[in-house]
């Protein structure tokens, strides 16, 4: 089993944003999900960058997303 945790990071790259984007990052982050999900016998895929920088669940063609999920 693979645990996919795509939105727990805030801004580990140290990119400077204005206050409005910093607020959006705080609102859109799934805080602590990377700490909540630890299960024996599983692999975890924790994306290290905020979804405001790169949303790994966003597809160019949303119809393709259904094939992935």
C-alpha positions as YAML, in Angstrom:
chain: A
units: angstrom
residues:
- id: 1
  name: UNK
  ca: [0.00, 0.00, 0.00]
- id: 2
  name: UNK
  ca: [1.21, 3.50, -0.80]
- id: 3
  name: UNK
  ca: [0.00, 6.47, 1.24]
- id: 4
  name: UNK
  ca: [-0.18, 9.57, -0.96]
- id: 5
  name: UNK
  ca: [0.10, 12.77, 1.09]
- id: 6
  name: UNK
  ca: [0.27, 15.62, -1.43]
- id: 7
  name: UNK
  ca: [-0.68, 18.79, 0.44]
- id: 8
  name: UNK
  ca: [0.94, 18.82, 3.88]
- id: 9
  name: UNK
  ca: [3.89, 21.09, 3.07]
- id: 10
  name: UNK
  ca: [3.85, 24.83, 3.51]
- id: 11
  name: UNK
  ca: [6.92, 26.53, 2.04]
- id: 12
  name: UNK
  ca: [10.11, 24.52, 2.58]
- id: 13
  name: UNK
  ca: [11.79, 26.14, -0.42]
- id: 14
  name: UNK
  ca: [11.96, 29.50, 1.36]
- id: 15
  name: UNK
  ca: [10.27, 31.31, -1.52]
- id: 16
  name: UNK
  ca: [9.25, 34.85, -0.57]
- id: 17
  name: UNK
  ca: [5.54, 35.45, -1.02]
- id: 18
  name: UNK
  ca: [3.47, 38.45, -0.07]
- id: 19
  name: UNK
  ca: [1.18, 38.31, 2.95]
- id: 20
  name: UNK
  ca: [-1.87, 37.35, 0.87]
- id: 21
  name: UNK
  ca: [-0.14, 34.27, -0.58]
- id: 22
  name: UNK
  ca: [1.26, 33.32, 2.82]
- id: 23
  name: UNK
  ca: [-2.33, 33.37, 4.11]
- id: 24
  name: UNK
  ca: [-3.50, 31.20, 1.18]
- id: 25
  name: UNK
  ca: [-0.73, 28.69, 1.86]
- id: 26
  name: UNK
  ca: [-1.85, 28.43, 5.48]
- id: 27
  name: UNK
  ca: [-5.51, 27.97, 4.45]
- id: 28
  name: UNK
  ca: [-4.86, 25.42, 1.69]
- id: 29
  name: UNK
  ca: [-2.33, 23.26, 3.52]
- id: 30
  name: UNK
  ca: [-3.51, 19.96, 4.97]
- id: 31
  name: UNK
  ca: [-1.56, 20.57, 8.15]
- id: 32
  name: UNK
  ca: [-0.12, 17.55, 9.99]
- id: 33
  name: UNK
  ca: [-1.45, 14.91, 7.60]
- id: 34
  name: UNK
  ca: [2.14, 13.84, 7.00]
- id: 35
  name: UNK
  ca: [2.44, 13.18, 10.74]
- id: 36
  name: UNK
  ca: [-0.96, 11.47, 11.14]
- id: 37
  name: UNK
  ca: [-0.57, 8.74, 8.56]
- id: 38
  name: UNK
  ca: [2.06, 6.16, 9.51]
- id: 39
  name: UNK
  ca: [1.08, 2.52, 9.06]
- id: 40
  name: UNK
  ca: [3.29, -0.54, 9.26]
- id: 41
  name: UNK
  ca: [3.99, -2.17, 5.93]
- id: 42
  name: UNK
  ca: [3.20, 0.91, 3.85]
- id: 43
  name: UNK
  ca: [5.26, 3.31, 1.79]
- id: 44
  name: UNK
  ca: [4.56, 7.02, 2.04]
- id: 45
  name: UNK
  ca: [4.76, 9.55, -0.75]
- id: 46
  name: UNK
  ca: [4.82, 12.98, 0.91]
- id: 47
  name: UNK
  ca: [5.18, 15.83, -1.56]
- id: 48
  name: UNK
  ca: [7.58, 18.41, -0.06]
- id: 49
  name: UNK
  ca: [6.26, 21.56, -1.77]
- id: 50
  name: UNK
  ca: [3.11, 23.62, -1.17]
- id: 51
  name: UNK
  ca: [0.23, 23.08, -3.59]
- id: 52
  name: UNK
  ca: [0.40, 26.81, -4.40]
- id: 53
  name: UNK
  ca: [3.82, 26.19, -5.95]
- id: 54
  name: UNK
  ca: [2.99, 22.86, -7.60]
- id: 55
  name: UNK
  ca: [-0.24, 20.90, -7.26]
- id: 56
  name: UNK
  ca: [0.67, 17.29, -8.01]
- id: 57
  name: UNK
  ca: [-2.99, 16.30, -8.19]
- id: 58
  name: UNK
  ca: [-3.82, 18.81, -10.93]
- id: 59
  name: UNK
  ca: [-3.88, 17.46, -14.47]
- id: 60
  name: UNK
  ca: [-3.71, 19.52, -17.61]
- id: 61
  name: UNK
  ca: [-6.69, 17.54, -18.81]
- id: 62
  name: UNK
  ca: [-9.04, 16.79, -15.89]
- id: 63
  name: UNK
  ca: [-10.45, 13.78, -17.79]
- id: 64
  name: UNK
  ca: [-7.04, 12.12, -17.41]
- id: 65
  name: UNK
  ca: [-7.20, 12.60, -13.66]
- id: 66
  name: UNK
  ca: [-10.02, 10.07, -13.45]
- id: 67
  name: UNK
  ca: [-7.71, 7.49, -14.99]
- id: 68
  name: UNK
  ca: [-5.05, 8.12, -12.35]
- id: 69
  name: UNK
  ca: [-7.38, 8.03, -9.34]
...
